[in-house]
């Protein structure tokens, strides 16, 4: 299975990673939505993969961004 284009790992703050290797680093909740809006424009989709720290299950969520 291909890695998700956009992944979120929840651990206090939020960790945002794009594809293989690269990442945007850890950001606060206040910075999360602007980063996602920017990433959505670049990737052209709203699929978000969420994994809680210590949990092996990955959940796929559909993210709807509204201005």
MODELLER restraints for C-alpha pairs under 7 A, 6 or more apart:
rsr = mdl.restraints
at = mdl.atoms
rsr.add(forms.Gaussian(group=physical.xy_distance, feature=features.Distance(at['CA:3:A'], at['CA:19:A']), mean=6.30, stdev=0.5))
rsr.add(forms.Gaussian(group=physical.xy_distance, feature=features.Distance(at['CA:4:A'], at['CA:19:A']), mean=6.21, stdev=0.5))
rsr.add(forms.Gaussian(group=physical.xy_distance, feature=features.Distance(at['CA:4:A'], at['CA:49:A']), mean=6.79, stdev=0.5))
rsr.add(forms.Gaussian(group=physical.xy_distance, feature=features.Distance(at['CA:5:A'], at['CA:18:A']), mean=5.64, stdev=0.5))
rsr.add(forms.Gaussian(group=physical.xy_distance, feature=features.Distance(at['CA:5:A'], at['CA:19:A']), mean=4.78, stdev=0.5))
rsr.add(forms.Gaussian(group=physical.xy_distance, feature=features.Distance(at['CA:6:A'], at['CA:17:A']), mean=6.13, stdev=0.5))
rsr.add(forms.Gaussian(group=physical.xy_distance, feature=features.Distance(at['CA:6:A'], at['CA:18:A']), mean=4.89, stdev=0.5))
rsr.add(forms.Gaussian(group=physical.xy_distance, feature=features.Distance(at['CA:6:A'], at['CA:19:A']), mean=6.34, stdev=0.5))
rsr.add(forms.Gaussian(group=physical.xy_distance, feature=features.Distance(at['CA:6:A'], at['CA:48:A']), mean=5.76, stdev=0.5))
rsr.add(forms.Gaussian(group=physical.xy_distance, feature=features.Distance(at['CA:6:A'], at['CA:49:A']), mean=6.53, stdev=0.5))
rsr.add(forms.Gaussian(group=physical.xy_distance, feature=features.Distance(at['CA:7:A'], at['CA:16:A']), mean=6.05, stdev=0.5))
rsr.add(forms.Gaussian(group=physical.xy_distance, feature=features.Distance(at['CA:7:A'], at['CA:17:A']), mean=5.34, stdev=0.5))
rsr.add(forms.Gaussian(group=physical.xy_distance, feature=features.Distance(at['CA:7:A'], at['CA:18:A']), mean=6.39, stdev=0.5))
rsr.add(forms.Gaussian(group=physical.xy_distance, feature=features.Distance(at['CA:7:A'], at['CA:48:A']), mean=5.99, stdev=0.5))
rsr.add(forms.Gaussian(group=physical.xy_distance, feature=features.Distance(at['CA:7:A'], at['CA:49:A']), mean=4.82, stdev=0.5))
rsr.add(forms.Gaussian(group=physical.xy_distance, feature=features.Distance(at['CA:7:A'], at['CA:50:A']), mean=6.27, stdev=0.5))
rsr.add(forms.Gaussian(group=physical.xy_distance, feature=features.Distance(at['CA:8:A'], at['CA:14:A']), mean=6.78, stdev=0.5))
rsr.add(forms.Gaussian(group=physical.xy_distance, feature=features.Distance(at['CA:8:A'], at['CA:15:A']), mean=5.72, stdev=0.5))
rsr.add(forms.Gaussian(group=physical.xy_distance, feature=features.Distance(at['CA:8:A'], at['CA:16:A']), mean=5.11, stdev=0.5))
rsr.add(forms.Gaussian(group=physical.xy_distance, feature=features.Distance(at['CA:8:A'], at['CA:17:A']), mean=6.64, stdev=0.5))
rsr.add(forms.Gaussian(group=physical.xy_distance, feature=features.Distance(at['CA:8:A'], at['CA:49:A']), mean=5.89, stdev=0.5))
rsr.add(forms.Gaussian(group=physical.xy_distance, feature=features.Distance(at['CA:8:A'], at['CA:50:A']), mean=4.89, stdev=0.5))
rsr.add(forms.Gaussian(group=physical.xy_distance, feature=features.Distance(at['CA:8:A'], at['CA:51:A']), mean=6.57, stdev=0.5))
rsr.add(forms.Gaussian(group=physical.xy_distance, feature=features.Distance(at['CA:9:A'], at['CA:15:A']), mean=5.21, stdev=0.5))
rsr.add(forms.Gaussian(group=physical.xy_distance, feature=features.Distance(at['CA:9:A'], at['CA:16:A']), mean=6.88, stdev=0.5))
rsr.add(forms.Gaussian(group=physical.xy_distance, feature=features.Distance(at['CA:9:A'], at['CA:50:A']), mean=5.82, stdev=0.5))
rsr.add(forms.Gaussian(group=physical.xy_distance, feature=features.Distance(at['CA:9:A'], at['CA:51:A']), mean=5.08, stdev=0.5))
rsr.add(forms.Gaussian(group=physical.xy_distance, feature=features.Distance(at['CA:9:A'], at['CA:52:A']), mean=5.98, stdev=0.5))
rsr.add(forms.Gaussian(group=physical.xy_distance, feature=features.Distance(at['CA:9:A'], at['CA:53:A']), mean=6.63, stdev=0.5))
rsr.add(forms.Gaussian(group=physical.xy_distance, feature=features.Distance(at['CA:10:A'], at['CA:51:A']), mean=6.34, stdev=0.5))
rsr.add(forms.Gaussian(group=physical.xy_distance, feature=features.Distance(at['CA:10:A'], at['CA:52:A']), mean=5.06, stdev=0.5))
rsr.add(forms.Gaussian(group=physical.xy_distance, feature=features.Distance(at['CA:10:A'], at['CA:53:A']), mean=6.09, stdev=0.5))
rsr.add(forms.Gaussian(group=physical.xy_distance, feature=features.Distance(at['CA:11:A'], at['CA:52:A']), mean=6.86, stdev=0.5))
rsr.add(forms.Gaussian(group=physical.xy_distance, feature=features.Distance(at['CA:11:A'], at['CA:53:A']), mean=5.85, stdev=0.5))
rsr.add(forms.Gaussian(group=physical.xy_distance, feature=features.Distance(at['CA:13:A'], at['CA:26:A']), mean=6.68, stdev=0.5))
rsr.add(forms.Gaussian(group=physical.xy_distance, feature=features.Distance(at['CA:13:A'], at['CA:27:A']), mean=6.16, stdev=0.5))
rsr.add(forms.Gaussian(group=physical.xy_distance, feature=features.Distance(at['CA:13:A'], at['CA:28:A']), mean=5.21, stdev=0.5))
rsr.add(forms.Gaussian(group=physical.xy_distance, feature=features.Distance(at['CA:13:A'], at['CA:29:A']), mean=6.61, stdev=0.5))
rsr.add(forms.Gaussian(group=physical.xy_distance, feature=features.Distance(at['CA:14:A'], at['CA:26:A']), mean=5.55, stdev=0.5))
rsr.add(forms.Gaussian(group=physical.xy_distance, feature=features.Distance(at['CA:14:A'], at['CA:27:A']), mean=5.45, stdev=0.5))
rsr.add(forms.Gaussian(group=physical.xy_distance, feature=features.Distance(at['CA:14:A'], at['CA:28:A']), mean=6.12, stdev=0.5))
rsr.add(forms.Gaussian(group=physical.xy_distance, feature=features.Distance(at['CA:14:A'], at['CA:29:A']), mean=6.82, stdev=0.5))
rsr.add(forms.Gaussian(group=physical.xy_distance, feature=features.Distance(at['CA:15:A'], at['CA:25:A']), mean=5.82, stdev=0.5))
rsr.add(forms.Gaussian(group=physical.xy_distance, feature=features.Distance(at['CA:15:A'], at['CA:26:A']), mean=4.32, stdev=0.5))
rsr.add(forms.Gaussian(group=physical.xy_distance, feature=features.Distance(at['CA:15:A'], at['CA:27:A']), mean=6.28, stdev=0.5))
rsr.add(forms.Gaussian(group=physical.xy_distance, feature=features.Distance(at['CA:16:A'], at['CA:23:A']), mean=6.17, stdev=0.5))
rsr.add(forms.Gaussian(group=physical.xy_distance, feature=features.Distance(at['CA:16:A'], at['CA:24:A']), mean=5.63, stdev=0.5))
rsr.add(forms.Gaussian(group=physical.xy_distance, feature=features.Distance(at['CA:16:A'], at['CA:25:A']), mean=5.94, stdev=0.5))
rsr.add(forms.Gaussian(group=physical.xy_distance, feature=features.Distance(at['CA:16:A'], at['CA:26:A']), mean=6.35, stdev=0.5))
rsr.add(forms.Gaussian(group=physical.xy_distance, feature=features.Distance(at['CA:17:A'], at['CA:23:A']), mean=4.05, stdev=0.5))
rsr.add(forms.Gaussian(group=physical.xy_distance, feature=features.Distance(at['CA:17:A'], at['CA:24:A']), mean=5.88, stdev=0.5))
rsr.add(forms.Gaussian(group=physical.xy_distance, feature=features.Distance(at['CA:37:A'], at['CA:65:A']), mean=6.98, stdev=0.5))
rsr.add(forms.Gaussian(group=physical.xy_distance, feature=features.Distance(at['CA:40:A'], at['CA:46:A']), mean=6.10, stdev=0.5))
rsr.add(forms.Gaussian(group=physical.xy_distance, feature=features.Distance(at['CA:46:A'], at['CA:62:A']), mean=5.99, stdev=0.5))
rsr.add(forms.Gaussian(group=physical.xy_distance, feature=features.Distance(at['CA:46:A'], at['CA:63:A']), mean=5.17, stdev=0.5))
rsr.add(forms.Gaussian(group=physical.xy_distance, feature=features.Distance(at['CA:46:A'], at['CA:64:A']), mean=6.73, stdev=0.5))
rsr.add(forms.Gaussian(group=physical.xy_distance, feature=features.Distance(at['CA:47:A'], at['CA:61:A']), mean=6.18, stdev=0.5))
rsr.add(forms.Gaussian(group=physical.xy_distance, feature=features.Distance(at['CA:47:A'], at['CA:62:A']), mean=5.05, stdev=0.5))
rsr.add(forms.Gaussian(group=physical.xy_distance, feature=features.Distance(at['CA:47:A'], at['CA:63:A']), mean=6.16, stdev=0.5))
rsr.add(forms.Gaussian(group=physical.xy_distance, feature=features.Distance(at['CA:48:A'], at['CA:60:A']), mean=5.88, stdev=0.5))
rsr.add(forms.Gaussian(group=physical.xy_distance, feature=features.Distance(at['CA:48:A'], at['CA:61:A']), mean=5.25, stdev=0.5))
rsr.add(forms.Gaussian(group=physical.xy_distance, feature=features.Distance(at['CA:48:A'], at['CA:62:A']), mean=6.11, stdev=0.5))
rsr.add(forms.Gaussian(group=physical.xy_distance, feature=features.Distance(at['CA:48:A'], at['CA:63:A']), mean=6.38, stdev=0.5))
rsr.add(forms.Gaussian(group=physical.xy_distance, feature=features.Distance(at['CA:49:A'], at['CA:58:A']), mean=6.54, stdev=0.5))
rsr.add(forms.Gaussian(group=physical.xy_distance, feature=features.Distance(at['CA:49:A'], at['CA:59:A']), mean=5.70, stdev=0.5))
rsr.add(forms.Gaussian(group=physical.xy_distance, feature=features.Distance(at['CA:49:A'], at['CA:60:A']), mean=4.58, stdev=0.5))
rsr.add(forms.Gaussian(group=physical.xy_distance, feature=features.Distance(at['CA:49:A'], at['CA:61:A']), mean=6.16, stdev=0.5))
rsr.add(forms.Gaussian(group=physical.xy_distance, feature=features.Distance(at['CA:50:A'], at['CA:58:A']), mean=5.81, stdev=0.5))
rsr.add(forms.Gaussian(group=physical.xy_distance, feature=features.Distance(at['CA:50:A'], at['CA:59:A']), mean=5.22, stdev=0.5))
rsr.add(forms.Gaussian(group=physical.xy_distance, feature=features.Distance(at['CA:50:A'], at['CA:60:A']), mean=6.30, stdev=0.5))
rsr.add(forms.Gaussian(group=physical.xy_distance, feature=features.Distance(at['CA:51:A'], at['CA:57:A']), mean=6.48, stdev=0.5))
rsr.add(forms.Gaussian(group=physical.xy_distance, feature=features.Distance(at['CA:51:A'], at['CA:58:A']), mean=4.85, stdev=0.5))
rsr.add(forms.Gaussian(group=physical.xy_distance, feature=features.Distance(at['CA:51:A'], at['CA:59:A']), mean=6.35, stdev=0.5))
